[in-house]
């Protein structure tokens, strides 16, 4: 009886220690993951989105921004935009690229007081549609969504004649 009681106690203690060590391992894994997540810079990407004409091996943003500006410029130059401007002015547009590479115009981020923001936003929504699908940005080998704020400069038609 003494031996059976002793074996039962040893078995019970080993089960308790085993369970505690599993809980400890899980807690330790969560702590390590939390520390790792805090060390990741969420404000930058490892690779910017890539248009077809860009070199995929480059990690700089140059080709992406240059191509995006050209695509937006072509879309806006198709025809005059009918808004009242007294002088050259600009807006900052918010453009997002989702993790599947779909580009969308999100809206005006910043606008001069002299510009009718609602009207211009409506015009830009119509003009800045149907972007090509590209390769999305990558962070730690995972496709991620990104948002960019781009300046768009508007020049009054009268000043083009000079």
C-alpha positions in Angstrom: 0.0 0.0 0.0 2.8 2.3 0.8 4.4 1.7 -2.6 1.1 2.3 -4.4 0.5 5.5 -2.6 4.0 6.7 -3.3 3.7 5.8 -7.0 0.4 7.6 -7.2 1.9 10.7 -5.7 4.9 10.6 -8.1 2.6 10.0 -11.1 0.3 12.9 -10.0 3.3 15.3 -9.5 4.8 14.3 -12.8 1.5 15.1 -14.6 1.3 18.4 -12.8 4.8 19.3 -13.7 4.3 18.2 -17.3 1.1 20.4 -17.6 2.9 23.3 -16.1 5.8 23.0 -18.5 3.4 22.9 -21.5 1.7 26.1 -20.1 5.1 27.6 -19.6 6.2 26.7 -23.2 3.0 28.2 -24.6 3.4 31.4 -22.6 7.0 31.7 -23.6 6.1 31.2 -27.3 3.5 34.0 -26.9 6.1 36.3 -25.3 8.6 35.6 -28.0 6.0 36.3 -30.7 5.0 39.6 -29.0 8.6 40.7 -28.8 9.1 39.8 -32.5 6.0 41.7 -33.6 7.2 44.8 -31.7 10.5 44.7 -33.5 8.9 44.7 -37.0 8.8 48.1 -38.7 5.2 48.3 -39.9 5.8 51.7 -41.7 8.0 50.2 -44.4 7.8 47.3 -46.8 10.6 45.0 -48.0 9.5 45.4 -51.7 7.3 48.1 -53.1 4.5 47.3 -55.5 5.7 46.4 -59.0 4.3 47.4 -62.3 5.0 45.1 -65.3 7.6 47.5 -66.7 9.6 47.7 -63.5 12.5 45.5 -62.5 11.2 43.2 -59.8 14.6 42.7 -58.2 14.8 46.4 -57.3 13.5 47.2 -53.8 13.4 51.0 -54.3 10.2 52.9 -54.8 11.5 54.9 -57.9 9.9 52.8 -60.7 6.7 52.3 -58.8 6.2 56.0 -58.1 7.3 57.1 -61.6 4.9 54.6 -63.3 2.0 55.4 -60.9 2.5 59.2 -61.6 2.5 58.5 -65.4 -0.7 56.4 -65.2 -2.5 59.0 -63.2 -1.2 61.8 -65.5 -2.6 60.0 -68.5 -5.9 59.5 -66.9 -6.2 63.1 -65.9 -4.9 64.6 -69.2 -7.6 62.9 -71.3 -9.8 66.0 -71.0 -9.9 69.2 -69.1 -11.3 69.0 -65.6 -14.1 71.5 -65.1 -13.3 73.2 -61.8 -12.7 76.8 -61.0 -9.0 77.7 -60.2 -7.6 81.1 -59.9 -4.0 79.9 -59.6 -1.9 76.7 -59.8 -2.9 74.5 -56.9 -2.5 70.9 -55.7 -4.3 68.2 -53.8 -3.0 65.1 -52.1 -4.8 62.0 -53.2 -4.8 58.8 -51.2 -4.1 55.7 -53.4 -4.1 52.2 -52.1 -2.7 49.0 -53.4 -4.3 45.9 -51.8 -2.5 42.6 -51.1 -3.7 41.3 -54.5 -2.2 44.2 -56.4 -5.5 46.1 -57.1 -5.0 49.9 -57.2 -7.8 52.1 -56.0 -8.3 55.9 -55.5 -9.4 56.3 -51.9 -10.1 60.0 -51.9 -8.6 63.4 -51.3 -6.3 63.5 -48.3 -5.5 67.2 -48.3 -6.9 70.1 -50.4 -6.5 73.9 -50.6 -9.5 75.8 -49.3 -10.0 77.5 -52.7 -10.9 74.1 -54.4 -14.3 72.5 -54.1 -13.2 69.3 -52.5 -16.4 67.3 -52.9 -16.7 68.2 -56.6 -13.1 67.4 -57.3 -13.2 64.2 -55.3 -16.2 63.1 -57.5 -14.3 63.9 -60.7 -11.2 62.1 -59.5 -13.2 59.0 -58.6 -14.5 58.9 -62.1 -11.1 59.5 -63.7 -8.9 57.4 -61.5 -10.6 54.1 -62.0 -9.6 50.9 -63.8 -5.9 50.9 -62.9 -3.8 47.9 -64.1 -3.4 45.1 -61.6 0.2 44.9 -60.4 2.3 42.9 -57.9 1.6 44.1 -54.4 4.1 45.2 -51.8 5.8 42.6 -49.7 6.7 42.5 -46.1 8.6 39.4 -44.8 7.7 37.5 -47.9 3.9 38.2 -47.4 1.9 40.3 -49.8 0.6 43.4 -47.9 -1.8 46.3 -48.6 -0.3 49.7 -48.7 -1.5 53.3 -49.0 0.2 56.2 -50.7 -0.5 60.0 -50.6 0.4 61.5 -53.9 0.4 65.2 -54.9 -1.7 66.1 -58.0 -1.0 69.6 -59.4 -3.8 71.4 -61.2 -3.0 74.3 -63.5 -5.7 76.8 -64.6 -6.4 76.7 -68.4 -5.7 80.4 -68.7 -2.1 79.9 -67.5 -1.5 77.2 -70.1 -1.8 79.8 -72.9 1.2 81.9 -71.6 
